Amino acid sequence: MKPVNSKSLLHFIFDQMEKLDKKESTVQEAQAQANMCKQANNLMMYEIKRADIEMRLASHNAIYKDGLKLREIEGKNFEE
C-alpha cells in the first residue's frame, strides 16, 4: 500500500513498527522511514495550514472587498 493520506500513512507506520518489533527490519531502516514519514506529515500540515489561510482570506475579502490572494509559489519555476 502506498501512503496517500493520514490514514494510510499511519497504517504504513504501524506496519513498519511491527516489522521492527519482529526484527524484519533494522533500526537504521526504521529511522530512515520515520524521517520520511515526518517529512510527509510536514507536507500534510502545510496543506492544512494553506487551506486555513485561503479560507481566512476569502472571508476577509468578502468583508472588506479586498482582492488579497495567496501567492502560488508551487507552480512557479525556479529563477536563475
C-alpha positions in Angstrom: 0.0 0.0 0.0 1.2 3.5 -0.9 0.6 6.1 1.9 -1.5 8.8 0.3 -3.3 10.3 3.2 -3.1 10.5 7.0 -4.9 7.2 7.5 -2.7 5.2 5.1 0.4 6.9 6.4 -0.5 5.9 9.9 -1.2 2.3 8.7 2.3 2.3 7.0 3.9 3.5 10.2 2.2 0.8 12.2 3.3 -1.9 9.7 6.9 -0.6 10.0 6.8 -0.7 13.8 5.5 -4.3 13.6 8.4 -5.3 11.3 10.9 -3.6 13.6 9.4 -5.5 16.6 9.6 -8.8 14.7 13.3 -8.0 13.7 12.2 -7.9 10.0 13.9 -4.5 9.5 16.9 -2.8 11.0 16.9 0.2 13.4 18.6 2.2 10.6 15.8 1.3 8.1 13.2 2.2 10.7 14.9 5.6 11.4 15.1 6.4 7.7 11.4 5.6 7.2 10.5 7.6 10.3 12.3 10.6 8.9 10.4 10.2 5.6 7.1 9.9 7.4 8.0 13.0 9.4 8.5 14.9 6.1 5.2 13.6 4.7 3.5 14.7 7.8 5.1 18.2 7.4 3.7 18.4 3.9 0.2 17.4 5.1 0.3 20.1 7.8 1.5 22.6 5.2 -1.6 21.8 3.1 -3.9 22.1 6.1 -2.4 25.5 7.1 -2.6 26.7 3.5 -6.3 25.7 3.3 -7.0 27.6 6.5 -5.3 30.7 5.2 -7.2 30.6 2.0 -10.5 30.3 3.9 -9.5 33.3 6.1 -8.5 35.3 3.0 -11.8 34.5 1.3 -13.7 35.7 4.5 -11.5 38.8 4.7 -12.0 39.6 1.0 -15.8 39.2 1.4 -16.0 41.6 4.4 -13.5 44.2 3.2 -14.0 43.9 -0.5 -10.2 43.4 -0.9 -8.6 41.2 -3.6 -6.0 39.7 -1.5 -4.6 36.5 -2.8 -2.1 33.9 -1.6 0.8 33.7 -3.9 1.1 30.4 -5.9 4.7 29.6 -5.4 4.3 25.8 -6.0 3.7 26.2 -9.7 6.4 28.8 -10.3 9.7 27.7 -12.0 13.0 28.3 -10.3 14.6 31.6 -11.3 18.3 31.7 -12.3 
